Amino acid sequence: MTETHATMTSPSGATRSPARGGDLLYWAVAAALAVAGMLITDSYVQHVLILCFLWCMVAAAWDLTLGYAGIFNYAQIALFAAGAYATAMLTLKLGVPPLAAITAATAITALLGLAIALPCLRLQGEYVALFTFSVHLAMPPLIQLAKGWGTGGTMGLLGVPPIKIFGVTLGPMNKIGWYYLALATAAVSVYVIYFIVLRSRTGRAFVALRDSANFARSLGINEFKYRLLAFTLSALITGFAGALYAHYTSVVTPKILGNEFILLAIVMLAIGGIGRFPGAVLGAFVVTILNELLRDAGTYRLLILGMLVVLTLLLLPQGLASLKDRLLGPGGKRKTRNTGE
């Protein structure tokens, strides 16, 4: 596929991954969000936070391929839509129970990611971006052509059934139930990506291939295997998020493949910081919340978000994740004035 350099790395030239011992802090934040769920009673605020959790999964999975594995994958929203459509079609057209449909949709999306990744292994640089983005562009007409197979065409699929867990029905109106389900799935997914995969030999292989594929191959790293693994894992988590999104909103339409969704995902990584934990997570929260606050701005909403990206890149080229280094320095200690003593 391709290698990426300065734009995907921290100022010191190394990708920022979670520090050893950061597990406790991570789960403490997740626990704090769980407690916050008991205190938040406004259904709209709960809705926004549910979207934040779902987008965290999408952004983190994209960061895995784009930021850490160095793969210019722009089919992320197409994979998200594939997971949503797969579970909707399975439940509405074939009568598959929601939980089984979500599992199947996740597997289907992973296989789709594998199918997209295979030809990418023969491409380099911008050609990977062009190929994966062409997959995204091909999805709407394919959905229309497959209307007879149950995609719903331009009208989409309405009435995706709610999830039932331990006798509890998680429909669109059960915000508190969805809050905890989305929080749990997002917390586990993000943890798997950043704290398990990227800390492992596999994660180190991703970064090595990104920084210097030739050198990594000379060390015996199988490029075919690890590139394929990165893309498939990213697709799996993204498809899972898409399936959850379909059951939460109960509606799946081609609008999910519109410019707004892919632009929001790009802005999340740009603002948060690519390849710098917790950049993707911060970006998902900031952009999702801002996008909701700017609803009244109408067509100016995306323009304002675009200006925010420009300002962020000018002031914080490495995204919000680099703010700690700016304030405390790379060593994590507060910068002090050099008095010469």
N, C-alpha and C positions, 0 to 999 in steps of 0.2 A: 504494500500500500504506500505509505509515505512517512516521512519523518517531519517532525515539527521541532522548533527550537525556541527562540526567545519569547514568542508570544504565549507559549504554553508553560513557561517555567517561572520560578520565583526569581527575585532580583539577584540572588546568588547563583542562579543557573540550575538549581535543583528543584524538582517538583515538590510542592508542599503537601505532605500527607499527615494524618493525625499523629501526634507525638505519643510515644510510649507512655502508658499511664493515663492517657486521655479518656480511656473507656469510662472511668467513674464519672468524670465531668459530663460526658456525652449522655449517659443514662440519667444523671441528675437533672439535666435540661429536659430530657424526655419525661421524667417524673414530674417536673414542675409544670410542663404542659398538660399532663394528665390531671394534676390538681386544679390547674386553671380551668379545665373543662367542667369541673364541678361548680365553679364560681360564675362562669359565663352563662347568662340566661337569654341573651339576645340571639334569636335564631339567625339573623343576618350575619352577625359576627361569627357564629359557629360555622355558617356556610362558607365564609371567606377563609377561615382557618382550615376547613376540610379541603378546599381547593389548594391551599398552601401545601398541605401534607401530600396530596396527590401529585402536585407539580414538583415537589422535592424529589420524588421517585424518578420522574422523567428527567429532571435536570441532572441528578446524580448519575443516572445511567448514561446520559449523553456525555457527561464529564469523563466517565470511564473511558469511552472510546476517543473522544476529541481531545481531552486534556491529558490523559495519562497514557493511552495507547497510541496517540498521535494519528488516529484515523479520521480523515475528513469526511465524516458521516453526516449527511444532511437528509437522511431518510427517517429521522427520529419521530417526527409527528406522523409520518405514514405508518410506522410501526405502532404508535399509540392508537391511531385510527383502526388498524388491523385488529388489535386486541378488543377494541370497543365493538366493532362490527361482528367479529367472530362470536363473542358471547351473546350479542343481541340476536344474531341469526340462529344460534343453537337453542336459545331459550324460546324465542317467538315462533320459529319455523319447525323445529324438531321436538320441542317440549322438554329439552334437557333441563334438569334442576339447576338453578343459578350457580351453586357452588361447584358443581361438576362442569358447568359451562365455563366458568372463570378459569378453572384448571386447564381445560381443553384449549381455551382461547390463549392462555399463556404459552402453552406448548406449541400451538400453531404459529404464534408470533415469533417464538424462538426459531422455529424451522424456517419461517420467512426471512428472519435475520440471517440465518445460515445461508439461505439461497442467494441473498443479496451480497453477502460477504465473499462467496466463492469467486465470482467474476472480478471483484475488487482486488483480489490477490494478484491479478495480472495487470493492474493499473498502477499508476504513480501520480503523486501530487494532485494537481487540480482536476485530473481526470476522475479521480475517486469522488471528489465533491460533485462533479457534473453528473456522474452516473447515479449516485445516491439521490441527488436532487431530482433527477429525471424520474426516479421511482416515485418520489413524492408527487410530481406533476402528473404522473400516469394514473394515480389512484382515483381521482374524481371521474374521469371517463370510464375507467374499469368498473366503478360502482354503478354507473349509469347503464353500461352494457350488460352487467350481471343482474339487472333488475328482475329478470325472470327467475333467477336463482334465489331471490329473497333478500336482496340488499335494500330494496325500497326505492332505488333510483334517487332522483333529486329530492324526493319527499323524506327519505331516510326511514328509520324504524322508530315507531312510537310505542310506548307502554312496555319498555323493558322491565321484566318483573323484579321485585325487590329480593334482597338476600335474606335468608332465614338462618339464624345461628342460635342454637340452643333454645329454640322456640320463640326467639325474638325476631320480629320482622323489621328489617332495616330498609324502609322505604324513604323516598325523598323528604318526607315530613319528620322522620325520626332523626333530627339533627344530632342529638347527643350520642345516639348509637353510632351514627356514621363518624362523628368526631373521634370516638375512641378506636373504631375500626381503622380509619384512615391514619390516625396517629400511630397505632401499633404496626401497621404494614409499612408505613414510611420509616419509622424508627428502625425496624429490622432490616429493611432493604438498604437504607443508607449505611447502617452498621456493617452489613455484609460486604458492601462495595469498598468502603474506606478502611474499615478496621480489620477485615478478614482477608479479602482478596488482595488489596493493594499492599498489605503488610507481608504477604506471603511471597514465595518464590515466583509465583505466577505474576503478581503485581510488579515485582522487580523486573521480570522479563518484559512486561508491557512497556515500562519506562525505558529500559535498555534499547528495545527495538525502536522506540520513538526517537530517542536521542541520537542513536547511531546504529542503523540496521546492520551495516557491514561488520562493525565491531562486535555486535551482539551475536551475529551468525558465527563469527570466528570463535566465540566462546561456547559454541554448541547449542545456542538457543534456536529452537525450531520456529522460524518466523510464521510458517503456514499454520501451525498448531495454535500459537498464541494469538495471532491476529484473528483467527476464526473464533477462538474462545472468547475474546474480548467483545467481538461484535454480537455473538450469540447470547452472552450473558446480559449485555446491554439491552438487546431486543426482548429477552425474557422479562426483565423487570419493567421495561416500558410497556410491553403488552399487558402485563398484570395491572399496571396503573390504568391503562386504557379500559380494561374490562371492568375495573372498579368504578371508573368514571361513568361508564354506560349504565351500570345499575344504580348509581347515585342519582344521576340526572333523569334516568328512565327514557332518555331520547338520544338517538345517534343519527346525525345527518352529515352530508358532505361538508357542512360548514366547519366541521372539525379539522378539515384539511385546508381551510382558508388561510390567507396571509397572516391574519391576526395571531393564530396559534403558533405558527412557526416563528414569527417575529418576537412574540413574547418569550418563547424558549431561548432564542438567541440573546435577547436582552438580559435574561436571567443569568446566563453564563458570563456575558460581557460585564455586567455590573458586579456580580459576585466574585468573579475571578476564575479563569479557566485553569484547571489542574492545581488548584490551591484550596485544600479543605479549610474551612467549611464554605468556600465561595459559592458553590452551586446551591447549597441549602439557603444561605443568606439571600442570594439572588432570587430564589423562588419565593421566599417570604416577601421581600421588598417589592418585587415587580407585581406579584399577585395582589398585594394590598393596595399598591398605587394604582393598578389597573382598575380596581373596584372604586377607589376614591375619585378617579377621573372619569367615571361613567358619564357624568353630566357634561363633560367637555366634548362629547360627540366625536366628530372626525378629527378633532385636535388632540385626542387622547394619545394616539400613536406618535404624533409629532412631538408631544411633550416627553414621552418616554424615549424617543430618539435623541432629543436634546439632552436628556438625563444621561444617556449612554455616552454621548460626546464629552460631557462635563466630567463624568466618572473616569473615562479613559485619559483625559487631560490631567486631572488631579491625582487619580489613583490608577496608573496604567495596569497594575496587577489586580485591580478590583477591590471590593470591600474587604476581602480576605487579607489584603496587605496593610490594612489600617493599623493593626496591632504593631507591625514592624515599624510603621511610620511614627507611632507614638512611643513605643518602648524600645525600638531597635531590634535587630535580628536576634539578639541573645535573649530577648524577653525582658530586659531591664530598662527602666525608664532612663531616657537620655538626660544627661546633666551637662551643664556648661563647663568647659575645660578652663579651670582657673590657673593652671600652670603649677599647682602645688604637687 
